[in-house]
Amino acid sequence: MAVLGKLTSPFADLMKPPRGMEFDFSRPLGEGALTAPDSISWRIFKNPVTLFVGGVAAVILELAEPSVRSGVWNHSTFRTDALTRLRRTGAAAMMTVYGPRSDAEMMISRIVKIHSKVTGLTPNGTSYHANDPRLLNWVQATASFGFIEAYSRFARPLTQHEMSQAFLEAAPAARLYGAMNAPCSTDQWWRMLADYESTLERSDIIFEFLEIMGNVPIAPAASPIQRLLVRAAVDIVPSHIREKLALSDYMLDRTGGALVRGFGRLADAVPLQDAPPAQASIRMGLAPTFLYRR
């Protein structure tokens, strides 16, 4: 157990904002977040291991869509500074779920403004705009799916009702980003996936992304399991999409799956009292271990 704790703790650092984005989630006292402390979302996002797995799975699905792929790959620092990009993305997720509502809304407004400048052409000449509602719906949908599925698969199984509830809880933030038709249930997610499937395609960029995620130096202690968690991310991509993207060779074997579940379950049980989930609980007048109670 102690060894597992040392292996999973580096991923907790991804929950901490990078330099310049520091924030005290314990203040102001009493101000609620976009989702409530007793929500499914607050439970899901406290787990750094499944957040990493789910986040990688979400980006795989995003990069499969040509316009999103061009927007992400041409206008981000994934290739040049992946670790900072990971921390910034993690910080945005923490603020969206746990931050005081006023600060979360301000952050999302800034991101939308930045995205308004992200435009260009895909390699086949199709124009794209980061604030295109169709692309925003896909990005929000894949993020919700990735985090929900990773938590259910590798931390604590969720019922279909709980999964749908988690999708629904993400809707207010999704609308602030401009994703007015992001799925609000698992059924809506699967219908959206069917609608978008014909546009999804294999790309060398996906393989480049997976290589980066397997090698970016999160922390020395993370290296033994980092590539395993990347495989776990591929494993939760729906099987027919995984085959379409030629990712079948990246799947987990039975032993690997058992190890990732061990990491995920441990991360779900060990309170991180200086992390945003605990700080947000304090802000709401709750114990920092509130989210770890059964």
C-alpha positions as CSV (number, residue, x, y, z in Angstrom):
1,M,0.0,0.0,0.0
2,A,2.8,2.4,0.8
3,V,4.5,1.7,-2.5
4,L,1.2,2.3,-4.3
5,G,0.8,5.6,-2.5
6,K,4.3,6.8,-3.6
7,L,3.4,5.8,-7.2
8,T,0.1,7.6,-7.3
9,S,1.1,10.8,-5.4
10,P,2.9,12.4,-8.4
11,F,-0.4,12.5,-10.3
12,A,-1.9,14.5,-7.5
13,D,0.5,17.3,-8.5
14,L,-1.4,17.6,-11.8
15,M,-4.3,18.9,-9.7
16,K,-2.3,21.8,-8.4
17,P,-2.3,25.0,-10.5
18,P,1.0,25.8,-12.4
19,R,2.9,29.0,-11.6
20,G,0.7,32.0,-12.3
21,M,-2.6,30.1,-11.8
22,E,-2.3,29.6,-8.0
23,F,-5.7,29.8,-6.2
24,D,-7.0,29.3,-2.7
25,F,-10.0,27.1,-3.1
26,S,-10.9,27.5,0.6
27,R,-12.1,31.1,0.1
28,P,-14.4,32.9,0.1
29,L,-16.2,30.9,2.8
30,G,-19.7,29.7,1.8
31,E,-19.6,30.5,-2.0
32,G,-20.8,27.6,-3.9
33,A,-19.3,26.1,-7.1
34,L,-21.0,25.3,-10.4
35,T,-21.7,21.8,-8.9
36,A,-22.7,20.9,-5.4
37,P,-20.4,19.2,-2.8
38,D,-22.7,16.1,-2.8
39,S,-22.6,15.8,-6.6
40,I,-21.1,12.9,-8.5
41,S,-18.7,15.3,-10.1
42,W,-17.1,16.3,-6.8
43,R,-16.4,12.6,-6.1
44,I,-15.0,11.9,-9.6
45,F,-12.7,14.9,-9.9
46,K,-11.0,14.2,-6.5
47,N,-9.1,11.2,-8.0
48,P,-5.8,12.2,-9.7
49,V,-5.2,8.8,-11.3
50,T,-8.5,8.5,-13.1
51,L,-8.3,12.2,-14.0
52,F,-5.1,11.5,-15.9
53,V,-6.6,8.4,-17.6
54,G,-9.8,10.1,-18.4
55,G,-8.1,13.2,-19.7
56,V,-5.9,11.3,-22.1
57,A,-8.9,9.3,-23.3
58,A,-10.8,12.5,-24.0
59,V,-7.9,14.0,-26.0
60,I,-7.6,10.8,-28.1
61,L,-11.3,11.3,-29.1
62,E,-10.8,15.0,-29.6
63,L,-7.8,14.4,-31.9
64,A,-9.8,11.9,-33.9
65,E,-12.0,14.8,-35.1
66,P,-10.0,16.7,-37.9
67,S,-11.0,20.2,-37.0
68,V,-10.5,19.8,-33.3
69,R,-7.2,18.1,-34.0
70,S,-5.9,21.0,-36.0
71,G,-7.1,23.5,-33.4
72,V,-5.5,21.6,-30.5
73,W,-2.3,20.7,-32.2
74,N,-1.6,24.0,-34.0
75,H,-2.6,26.2,-31.1
76,S,-1.3,24.5,-28.0
77,T,2.0,23.6,-26.3
78,F,1.4,19.8,-26.2
79,R,4.5,19.2,-28.3
80,T,6.8,21.8,-26.8
81,D,5.7,21.9,-23.1
82,A,3.3,19.1,-22.4
83,L,3.7,19.2,-18.6
84,T,2.6,22.8,-18.4
85,R,-0.2,22.1,-20.7
86,L,-1.3,19.2,-18.5
87,R,-1.2,21.4,-15.4
88,R,-3.1,24.2,-17.0
89,T,-5.8,21.8,-18.1
90,G,-5.9,20.3,-14.7
91,A,-6.2,23.7,-13.1
92,A,-9.1,24.6,-15.4
93,A,-10.9,21.4,-14.5
94,M,-10.4,22.0,-10.8
95,M,-11.8,25.5,-11.0
96,T,-14.7,24.4,-13.1
97,V,-15.8,21.8,-10.6
98,Y,-14.6,23.1,-7.2
99,G,-13.9,26.8,-7.7
100,P,-16.2,29.5,-6.3
101,R,-18.9,30.1,-8.9
102,S,-17.8,33.7,-9.6
103,D,-14.2,32.8,-10.2
104,A,-15.1,29.8,-12.3
105,E,-17.3,31.9,-14.5
106,M,-14.5,34.5,-14.9
107,M,-12.0,31.8,-15.8
108,I,-14.4,30.3,-18.4
109,S,-15.0,33.7,-19.9
110,R,-11.3,34.3,-20.3
111,I,-10.9,30.9,-22.0
112,V,-13.8,31.6,-24.4
113,K,-12.1,34.9,-25.3
114,I,-8.8,33.2,-26.0
115,H,-10.5,30.6,-28.1
116,S,-12.2,33.3,-30.2
117,K,-8.7,33.8,-31.7
118,V,-8.1,30.2,-32.5
119,T,-8.9,29.7,-36.2
120,G,-7.3,28.1,-39.2
121,L,-7.6,25.4,-41.9
122,T,-7.3,21.7,-41.6
123,P,-4.8,19.9,-43.9
124,N,-7.7,19.3,-46.3
125,G,-8.6,22.9,-46.4
126,T,-11.6,22.9,-44.1
127,S,-11.9,26.1,-42.0
128,Y,-12.2,25.7,-38.2
129,H,-12.9,28.0,-35.3
130,A,-12.4,26.9,-31.7
131,N,-15.7,28.5,-30.6
132,D,-17.7,26.6,-33.2
133,P,-20.6,25.1,-31.2
134,R,-20.3,21.8,-33.0
135,L,-16.7,21.4,-32.0
136,L,-17.3,22.7,-28.5
137,N,-20.1,20.1,-28.0
138,W,-17.7,17.4,-29.0
139,V,-14.9,18.6,-26.7
140,Q,-17.2,18.8,-23.7
141,A,-18.8,15.5,-24.5
142,T,-15.5,13.6,-24.8
143,A,-14.2,15.2,-21.6
144,S,-17.2,14.2,-19.6
145,F,-17.1,10.7,-21.1
146,G,-13.4,10.3,-20.3
147,F,-13.5,11.4,-16.7
148,I,-16.7,9.5,-15.9
149,E,-15.7,6.2,-17.6
150,A,-12.2,6.2,-16.2
151,Y,-13.5,6.7,-12.6
152,S,-16.1,4.0,-13.0
153,R,-13.7,1.6,-14.6
154,F,-10.7,2.1,-12.4
155,A,-11.8,3.7,-9.1
156,R,-15.4,2.9,-8.1
157,P,-18.1,1.5,-10.4
158,L,-20.9,4.0,-11.2
159,T,-24.4,3.0,-12.0
160,Q,-26.0,4.1,-15.3
161,H,-28.0,6.6,-13.3
162,E,-24.9,8.0,-11.6
163,M,-23.1,8.3,-15.0
164,S,-26.1,10.2,-16.5
165,Q,-26.2,12.4,-13.4
166,A,-22.5,13.3,-13.9
167,F,-23.1,14.2,-17.6
168,L,-26.0,16.4,-16.4
169,E,-23.9,18.1,-13.8
170,A,-21.4,19.1,-16.4
171,A,-24.0,20.9,-18.5
172,P,-24.0,24.3,-16.7
173,A,-20.2,24.7,-17.3
174,A,-20.5,23.4,-20.8
175,R,-23.1,26.0,-21.7
176,L,-20.8,28.7,-20.3
177,Y,-18.1,27.5,-22.7
178,G,-20.6,27.7,-25.5
179,A,-21.4,24.0,-25.8
180,M,-25.1,24.4,-25.7
181,N,-25.9,20.8,-26.8
182,A,-23.3,18.8,-24.9
183,P,-24.9,15.5,-23.7
184,C,-26.8,15.5,-20.4
185,S,-27.0,11.7,-20.1
186,T,-25.2,8.5,-21.2
187,D,-27.9,7.9,-23.8
188,Q,-27.2,11.3,-25.3
189,W,-23.5,10.7,-25.3
190,W,-23.8,7.5,-27.3
191,R,-26.2,9.2,-29.8
192,M,-23.7,12.0,-30.2
193,L,-20.8,9.5,-30.7
194,A,-22.9,7.8,-33.4
195,D,-23.5,11.2,-35.1
196,Y,-19.8,12.1,-35.1
197,E,-18.4,8.7,-35.9
198,S,-18.2,9.2,-39.6
199,T,-15.9,12.3,-39.1
200,L,-13.5,10.5,-36.8
201,E,-10.3,9.2,-38.4
202,R,-6.9,7.7,-37.7
203,S,-4.0,10.2,-37.4
204,D,-0.3,10.0,-36.7
205,I,-0.9,12.9,-34.3
206,I,-2.8,10.6,-32.0
207,F,0.2,8.3,-31.8
208,E,2.5,11.3,-31.2
209,F,0.3,12.5,-28.4
210,L,0.3,9.0,-26.8
211,E,4.1,8.9,-26.9
212,I,4.3,12.3,-25.3
213,M,1.9,11.3,-22.6
214,G,3.9,8.2,-21.9
215,N,7.2,10.1,-21.6
216,V,6.4,13.6,-20.2
217,P,8.3,13.8,-16.9
218,I,5.4,14.2,-14.4
219,A,7.7,13.1,-11.6
220,P,10.5,10.4,-11.3
221,A,8.2,8.2,-9.2
222,A,5.5,8.2,-11.9
223,S,7.5,6.7,-14.7
224,P,6.8,3.0,-13.7
225,I,3.1,3.5,-14.2
226,Q,2.7,6.4,-16.6
227,R,2.7,4.3,-19.8
228,L,0.4,1.9,-18.1
229,L,-2.1,4.7,-17.4
230,V,-1.8,5.8,-21.1
231,R,-2.8,2.3,-22.1
232,A,-5.7,2.5,-19.7
233,A,-6.9,5.6,-21.4
234,V,-6.8,3.8,-24.8
235,D,-8.7,0.9,-23.2
236,I,-11.7,3.0,-22.3
237,V,-12.1,4.5,-25.8
238,P,-15.2,2.7,-27.2
239,S,-14.0,-0.5,-29.0
240,H,-15.3,0.3,-32.4
241,I,-13.7,3.8,-32.3
242,R,-10.5,2.3,-31.0
243,E,-10.4,-0.1,-34.0
244,K,-11.1,2.8,-36.4
245,L,-8.2,4.7,-34.9
246,A,-5.9,1.6,-35.2
247,L,-5.2,1.7,-31.4
248,S,-5.9,-1.9,-30.6
249,D,-2.3,-2.7,-29.9
250,Y,-2.3,-0.1,-27.0
251,M,-4.9,-1.9,-24.9
252,L,-4.3,-3.1,-21.3
253,D,-3.8,-6.8,-20.5
254,R,-5.5,-8.4,-17.5
255,T,-2.6,-7.7,-15.2
256,G,-2.3,-4.1,-16.3
257,G,-6.0,-3.6,-15.7
258,A,-5.7,-5.0,-12.2
259,L,-2.8,-2.7,-11.5
260,V,-4.5,0.4,-12.7
261,R,-7.6,-0.4,-10.7
262,G,-5.3,-0.7,-7.6
263,F,-3.8,2.7,-8.3
264,G,-7.2,4.2,-8.9
265,R,-8.9,2.8,-5.9
266,L,-6.0,3.8,-3.6
267,A,-6.1,7.4,-5.0
268,D,-9.8,7.4,-4.3
269,A,-9.3,6.5,-0.7
270,V,-6.3,8.7,0.3
271,P,-7.3,12.3,1.2
272,L,-5.2,15.0,-0.4
273,Q,-5.8,17.7,2.2
274,D,-3.9,20.5,0.3
275,A,-5.6,19.8,-3.0
276,P,-8.6,21.8,-4.5
277,P,-11.2,19.1,-3.5
278,A,-10.3,19.3,0.2
279,Q,-9.9,23.1,0.1
280,A,-13.3,23.5,-1.6
281,S,-14.9,21.2,1.0
282,I,-13.5,23.6,3.7
283,R,-14.9,26.6,1.9
284,M,-18.3,25.0,2.1
285,G,-18.0,24.3,5.8
286,L,-17.2,20.6,5.4
287,A,-14.3,18.5,6.7
288,P,-11.4,18.3,4.2
289,T,-12.0,14.5,4.2
290,F,-15.7,14.9,3.3
291,L,-15.3,13.4,-0.2
292,Y,-13.6,10.4,1.1
293,R,-16.3,9.2,3.4
294,R,-18.3,6.2,2.4
